[in-house]
Amino acid sequence: MRDRTIAALSLVLGGIVAAPSAFGGGQEPPPIPGETGTIALDGTVAKTYAGIHAIAVKTADGIEHLIHLTSRTAVHGVNDTTDALNGLSEGTRVVVHYAPAAGDATAVEVDRIASDGLHEMHGVVTHVDRPAKRLTIRLEDGSTETLRLSDRAARNSGRDVRDASTVVVYYLDEDGDKVAHYFKAVRPD
């Protein structure tokens, strides 16, 4: 009788302890490569939504992504940074760095690509040094350019880039340095 009681109690207690994890409560899902951290999206602002503080970004494949902006969203390449929507209008080329959270995409950083914003450079990688935050590329005219990588670019950009990869680099001139905010491999022309 005593053994049956202990066995029954063990099953009940085991079920109580196991129940939260069986139903997903109190436990984070395992990280999924490519879906955790920040993700970069290269495209054009298709629409702005001031009421919900968001933008729709259309990528080269024609898909529109709704990106939410917050007061903490850093916007590079605009003069007035008091509101993340300032300087972002329909047709503006952007690279949005966002963190997917609960099905929503919330921008951490927006890079505005324009003559008065981030600049664009094309070349072939001769060296990537992520710990030192340096990217060296050979330009079409044969000269080389070494750019400093922003913290985010060193961590997240161009994960498929190797030496001899053809790349596009989006950068800002900061205190005499060219600082790459985003780079990715592209097909050679």
N, C-alpha and C positions, 0 to 999 in steps of 0.2 A: 504494500500500500504506500509506504513511504517512498519507494523508488518511483512509483507511478506519479506521485505528487511532485517530486523533484523534476521528473522528466516533463510533466505538463507545465510546470512553472518555467523551466528552461525554454520550452517552445514559445510560451507567451512572451517572456522577456526578450528572447531572441527576435521575435517578430516585431516587438516595439522598437528595439534598437535598429533593426534592419529596415523598418518601414520608411523612415525618411529618405534613405538613400535609394530605396526601390522606387520611390515616387519622385526622385530628383530634388527633394527638398534639402537645403543646407549644404549643397554640394555644387561646385562650379563644374561646368562641362570641361573636358580636356581641351587644351589648345589645339586648334586646327591650323596647320601650316597655311600661310597665305591669307588667313582670315582673322588673325589677331594682330595687335599693334596698329600702326597706321598704314593706310593704303593710299596710293597716289592715283589720281584720275586726271587725265590730260584731255581737255576739250574746250568747248565754247559755251558761254552762258546763253542759254536759250530763253530763259525767263527769270525774272526776279519776283519774289513774293514777300513784300515788306511786312504784311500782316502776320506771317508766320516766321519771318526772318530766315528765309531760305532762298536758294537758287536752284534752277534746273540746269544741269550741265549736260550738253550733248557731246558724246564722244565720236571719234572717227567712224565707228561702226553704226552710228545712227541711233544708239540707245540714249535716252535721257535719264539722268540720275538726279533725284531730289536730295540736295545737301542742305542740312540745317546749319545755321551760323549762330554763334553765341557771343557774349561780350568778351570771351577769352580767345576768340578766333583771331589769329594774327593774319593780317593782310599785308603782303609785300608788294611794292610797286604802286602804291597810292599815296597821295599827299595827306589826306585826311583819314586817319585811322580811328576816329572816335566811334564810327559805326562800321561794322564789317561790310555792309552793303555799299558804302561809299566807293565810287570808282568801279563798281561792278554793274554793268548794264548789258542788255542784250547784244550779243556779238563779241563781247570781250573774251579773248583767249585766256584761259586759266589752267593752272595745275592745282588741284585741290588735294590736300593731304587730310584724310579723314579717318576717324575711328568708328568702326561699326559697333553700335551698341543697341541691343534689344530691337534689332530690325531697322533702326534708323541710322543714317550716315550723318555724323556730326563733324563739321570741319574743325580741324585743329589749326590749319594754316591754309591760306589761299595765296598763290603766286599769280599775279596779274602779268601777262606777257604782252608788252607793248613798247613802243619807242620810249615812253616815259616810265616804263615799269621794268620788269625783268627782260633781259636780252637773250637772244637765241644764238647758239654757236654749234656748228656741225664739225665733226672730225673723226679721226681714228684714234682709239685709246692706245697709248704707248705704256702707261703705267697707272694702276689704281692702288693707292695706299690708304685704306680705310682707317687704320689706327692713327696715322699722321694727318688724316683728313685732307689728302691731296689727290688730284686727278690730273694727269698729263695727257694731252691729245695733240695729234699732228693735224694741222689744218690743211685745207686744199692747196694752199700756196707753198707747202713744205715746211713752214715754220711750226714751232711747237708752242703750246700755251699750257701753263700749269695753273690750275684753279684750286682754291681752298674749298673744301666741302663743308657745308653747314652741318651741324650735328645730325639733323634729320636725314640729310642726303648721305652722310657717311653710314648711318644705320640702315636706312630703308631703300634708297634709290639704286637702280641699276644692278640688282642682285644677279642678273644674267650677263652682266658686262664683264668681259675678260680683255686681256691685251689683244689688240688687233680688231676689237669690236668697233663698228661704226656707230657713233652715238650722236644724239642731240642733247645739248646741255643748256639749261635755263639758269642764268646767273644775274647777280647784281654787282655793281661796283660799290664796294664798301671800304672806305678809308684807304683807297688806292689798291685794294685787292679785288680780284674777281672771285666772288663767292658763289659756287654752284649750289642752288637750292634743290635742283632736281636734274637727273640725267637718266637716259634710257637708251638701250640698243635700238637701232633702226636698220632697215635694209639699205645697203649701199645704193647710191644713185646709178 
